[in-house]
Amino acid sequence: MHFVWQAIRGIQPVYLGLAIITGLFFVSAEGIMIWYLLRALNCGVSPFSCIRYSFIGFFYSGITPSATGGQPMQLYYMKKAGIKISDSTVVLMTVALAYKLVLVLIGIGILVLWYPELCAYLKGYLYLYYLGLFLNTALVGILLFVMISPKCFRGIVTGGEKLLLKAHILKPSGTRRQKLFDMADSYHEAVVFFLQHRKHIAVVVAFTFVQRFSVFFLTWLIYKGMGLSGYSMGSVMFIQATVYIAVDMLPLPGAQGITELMYKTVFAAIFPGAYLTASMCVTRGINFYLLLVVSAVIAATASLPGRQRALQKPPVIH
């Protein structure tokens, strides 16, 4: 443990600072994409508010299995800010679709162009890589189907209402069903808008590539900050990408435990001796635990009475 602590203390401050900035950029980038798409729908919301929604989503995703809690909480806070649920739903689904699509494309690229190295580094965890790639591909297909099928989305909305009624969470209402149908129609209109303005989708997908690679680049910064050499930036980033693809869809809050186990296996040759545990602590500490703490603080402040109104004006929806 002494040598591990020494290795951590030996990281050059410049690289450590850049790694922290990169981690913060990774979460903030989602907020920038949310703002970009909402602005396209004529929702007058500030980029800082959207970045706040992104950190709120990161926090609740990090503490719920398979990151299922993030988007519902983002919808909740966006609704409190006056953004139509139909608009926020389309925007969040588009961002999620781009996020998963880019991960699938990276995964397929690694599988096709980097297969021998993939097998060599992942060893016994190769099956998790295939599972993660399959689950992400399936989710991309489901999201696409839901987005382009108004009947499917209407069925999900009304089906959700029936379940909540059976669970006695909602009370019977004569007007709620029509409101849900109106929301589904507004949702479909927003989907059609983006299908007719593919430039917005292309920009989001391109920026998502930058976002995804930024978190892989973080590991490279730690590698260089420890004064190590011998492996290219591409190799370190691709190895980190394989870990993300393998654990991204696992039903564990923040993929805790399995991420650390895989890291110690796949990076054993990259970070020798005490550097392996030290790099895992720092990398995982920045790209998850530090961001989780920052996100928790932002989520807590957003929940304070009057904080939502103080931080942003209600958006103008045309």
C-alpha positions in Angstrom: 0.0 0.0 0.0 2.9 2.3 0.6 4.1 1.9 -2.9 0.6 2.5 -4.3 0.4 5.8 -2.3 3.8 6.8 -3.6 2.7 6.1 -7.2 -0.4 8.3 -6.6 1.6 11.1 -5.1 4.0 10.9 -8.0 1.5 11.8 -10.6 2.4 15.1 -12.2 -0.1 17.8 -11.1 -0.6 19.1 -14.7 -1.8 15.8 -16.0 -3.9 15.2 -12.9 -5.6 18.6 -13.4 -6.2 17.9 -17.0 -7.7 14.5 -16.1 -10.1 16.2 -13.7 -11.1 18.8 -16.4 -11.6 16.0 -18.9 -13.9 14.2 -16.4 -16.0 17.4 -15.9 -16.1 17.9 -19.6 -17.4 14.4 -20.1 -20.6 15.1 -18.0 -20.9 18.7 -19.2 -20.9 17.7 -22.8 -24.2 15.9 -22.4 -25.7 19.2 -21.1 -24.4 21.1 -24.1 -26.1 18.5 -26.4 -29.4 18.9 -24.5 -29.2 22.6 -24.8 -28.4 22.4 -28.5 -31.4 20.2 -29.2 -33.8 22.1 -27.0 -32.8 25.4 -28.7 -33.6 23.7 -32.0 -37.1 23.1 -30.6 -37.3 26.9 -29.7 -37.1 26.2 -25.9 -35.4 29.2 -24.4 -33.2 27.5 -21.8 -29.7 28.4 -20.8 -26.7 26.1 -21.4 -25.8 26.2 -17.7 -29.2 24.9 -16.7 -28.8 22.0 -19.2 -25.3 21.2 -17.9 -27.0 21.1 -14.5 -29.5 18.6 -15.8 -26.6 16.5 -17.1 -24.9 16.3 -13.7 -28.3 15.5 -12.0 -28.7 12.7 -14.5 -25.1 11.4 -13.8 -25.8 11.3 -10.1 -29.0 9.3 -10.3 -27.6 7.1 -13.0 -24.6 6.3 -10.8 -26.7 5.1 -7.9 -29.3 3.1 -9.8 -28.9 -0.3 -11.5 -28.2 -0.1 -15.3 -28.2 3.7 -14.9 -32.0 3.7 -15.1 -32.7 6.6 -12.7 -30.9 9.4 -14.5 -33.4 10.3 -17.3 -36.5 10.2 -15.1 -35.0 12.7 -12.7 -33.8 14.9 -15.6 -37.4 14.9 -16.9 -38.6 15.8 -13.5 -36.3 18.9 -13.1 -36.9 19.9 -16.7 -40.7 19.8 -16.2 -40.3 21.9 -13.1 -38.4 24.4 -15.2 -41.4 24.7 -17.6 -40.1 22.6 -20.5 -42.7 20.5 -22.2 -42.4 16.8 -21.4 -42.8 15.9 -25.0 -39.8 18.1 -26.0 -37.6 17.0 -23.1 -38.4 13.3 -23.7 -37.4 13.5 -27.4 -34.2 15.4 -26.6 -33.1 13.0 -23.8 -33.9 10.0 -26.0 -32.0 11.5 -28.9 -29.0 12.1 -26.6 -29.2 8.6 -25.2 -29.5 7.1 -28.7 -26.4 9.0 -29.8 -24.6 7.9 -26.7 -25.4 4.2 -27.2 -24.9 4.3 -31.0 -21.4 5.8 -30.7 -20.5 3.2 -28.1 -21.7 0.4 -30.4 -19.8 1.9 -33.4 -16.6 2.1 -31.3 -17.2 -1.5 -30.1 -17.7 -2.9 -33.6 -14.6 -1.0 -34.8 -12.5 -2.5 -32.0 -13.9 -5.9 -32.7 -13.1 -5.7 -36.4 -9.8 -3.8 -36.5 -8.3 -4.7 -33.1 -9.5 -8.3 -32.4 -6.2 -10.0 -31.6 -5.3 -7.3 -29.1 -8.9 -7.4 -27.7 -8.6 -11.1 -26.9 -5.1 -10.6 -25.4 -6.1 -7.9 -23.0 -9.6 -8.9 -22.0 -8.7 -12.6 -21.4 -11.5 -14.2 -19.4 -13.7 -11.0 -19.6 -14.1 -11.3 -23.4 -17.6 -12.7 -22.9 -18.6 -9.5 -21.0 -17.5 -7.5 -24.0 -19.7 -9.5 -26.4 -22.6 -9.2 -23.9 -22.1 -5.4 -23.5 -21.9 -4.9 -27.2 -25.1 -7.0 -27.8 -27.1 -5.2 -25.1 -26.1 -1.8 -26.3 -27.0 -2.7 -29.9 -30.3 -4.1 -28.8 -31.0 -0.8 -26.8 -30.2 1.3 -29.9 -32.7 -0.7 -31.9 -35.4 -0.3 -29.2 -34.8 3.4 -28.9 -35.0 3.9 -32.7 -38.2 1.9 -32.8 -39.8 3.8 -30.0 -38.8 7.2 -31.5 -40.1 6.6 -35.0 -43.2 4.7 -34.0 -45.9 7.0 -32.6 -48.2 4.0 -31.9 -45.5 2.3 -29.8 -44.8 5.5 -27.8 -48.5 6.0 -27.2 -48.8 2.4 -26.1 -45.9 2.9 -23.6 -47.5 6.0 -22.2 -51.0 4.5 -21.7 -49.5 1.2 -20.5 -47.6 3.1 -17.9 -50.7 4.9 -16.8 -52.5 1.6 -16.4 -49.7 0.1 -14.2 -49.7 3.2 -12.0 -53.5 3.0 -11.6 -53.3 -0.7 -10.7 -50.6 0.1 -8.1 -52.9 2.9 -6.7 -50.1 5.5 -7.4 -52.5 7.4 -9.6 -56.2 8.1 -9.1 -58.7 7.6 -12.0 -59.1 10.8 -14.1 -61.4 11.5 -17.0 -59.0 14.0 -18.6 -55.6 12.4 -18.0 -55.8 10.0 -21.0 -56.5 12.8 -23.4 -53.6 14.8 -22.0 -51.3 11.7 -22.5 -52.5 11.4 -26.1 -51.8 15.1 -26.7 -48.3 14.7 -25.2 -47.7 11.7 -27.5 -48.7 13.7 -30.5 -46.4 16.6 -29.4 -43.6 14.0 -29.0 -44.2 12.7 -32.5 -44.1 16.2 -33.9 -40.7 16.8 -32.2 -39.4 13.5 -33.7 -40.6 14.5 -37.1 -38.8 17.8 -36.7 -35.5 16.2 -36.0 -36.0 13.7 -38.9 -36.5 16.6 -41.2 -33.4 18.4 -39.8 -30.8 15.7 -39.8 -28.0 18.2 -39.4 -28.9 18.5 -35.7 -28.6 14.7 -35.3 -25.3 14.6 -37.1 -23.9 17.3 -34.9 -25.0 15.5 -31.8 -23.5 12.2 -33.0 -20.2 13.9 -33.9 -20.0 15.6 -30.6 -20.8 12.4 -28.8 -17.7 10.8 -30.3 -15.7 13.6 -28.8 -17.4 13.1 -25.5 -16.9 9.3 -25.4 -13.2 9.6 -26.4 -12.6 12.2 -23.7 -13.2 9.7 -20.9 -10.9 7.2 -22.6 -8.3 10.0 -23.0 -8.5 10.5 -19.2 -6.8 7.2 -18.6 -4.0 8.2 -21.1 -3.5 11.4 -19.1 -3.0 9.3 -15.9 -0.6 7.0 -17.7 1.5 10.0 -18.9 1.2 11.7 -15.5 2.8 8.7 -13.9 5.8 9.1 -16.2 5.1 5.7 -18.0 5.9 5.0 -21.6 5.9 2.2 -24.1 2.2 2.1 -25.1 0.6 4.5 -27.6 -2.3 6.8 -26.7 -4.5 4.8 -29.0 -3.8 1.5 -27.3 -4.5 2.9 -23.8 -7.7 4.6 -25.0 -9.0 1.4 -26.8 -8.3 -0.7 -23.8 -10.3 1.7 -21.6 -13.1 1.7 -24.2 -13.4 -2.1 -24.0 -14.0 -1.8 -20.2 -16.7 0.7 -20.7 -18.4 -1.3 -23.4 -18.3 -4.5 -21.3 -19.8 -3.0 -18.1 -22.0 -0.2 -19.5 -25.3 -2.2 -19.4 -24.7 -4.4 -16.4 -27.4 -4.1 -13.7 -25.1 -2.7 -11.0 -25.2 0.9 -9.7 -22.3 2.6 -11.4 -21.0 -0.9 -12.5 -19.2 -0.9 -9.2 -16.9 -3.8 -8.5 -16.8 -5.4 -11.9 -15.3 -2.3 -13.4 -12.4 -2.4 -10.9 -11.9 -6.1 -11.5 -11.8 -5.7 -15.2 -9.5 -2.8 -15.0 -6.9 -4.7 -13.0 -7.0 -7.5 -15.6 -6.9 -5.6 -18.9 -4.4 -2.9 -17.7 -2.0 -5.3 -15.9 0.5 -5.1 -18.8 0.1 -1.3 -19.2 0.6 -0.2 -15.5 3.3 -2.3 -13.9 3.5 -3.2 -10.2 2.0 -0.7 -7.8 1.1 1.6 -10.7 -1.8 -0.7 -11.6 -3.7 -0.2 -8.4 -2.7 3.5 -8.2 -3.9 4.2 -11.7 -7.2 2.4 -11.1 -7.8 4.4 -7.9 -7.1 7.7 -9.6 -8.8 6.9 -12.9 -11.9 5.5 -11.3 -11.8 8.1 -8.6 -12.0 10.9 -11.2 -14.3 9.5 -13.9 -16.9 8.1 -11.4 -16.5 8.9 -7.7 -15.4 12.6 -8.0 -18.0 13.2 -10.7 -20.6 11.5 -8.5 -19.8 13.8 -5.5 -19.9 16.9 -7.7 -23.2 15.7 -9.2 -24.6 14.9 -5.8 -23.9 18.5 -4.7 -25.5 19.9 -7.8 -28.6 17.6 -7.4 -28.9 18.6 -3.7 -28.7 22.4 -4.5 -31.3 22.0 -7.3 -33.7 20.5 -4.8 -33.5 23.4 -2.4 -36.7 25.4 -2.1 -36.7 28.2 -4.6 -33.4 27.2 -6.1 -34.9 26.2 -9.4 -36.6 29.6 -9.9 -33.5 31.5 -8.8 -31.2 29.8 -11.2 -33.2 30.1 -14.4 -36.1 31.8 -16.0 -39.0 29.7 -17.3 -38.2 28.8 -20.9 -40.2 30.4 -23.7 -41.9 27.7 -25.8 -43.2 28.8 -29.2 
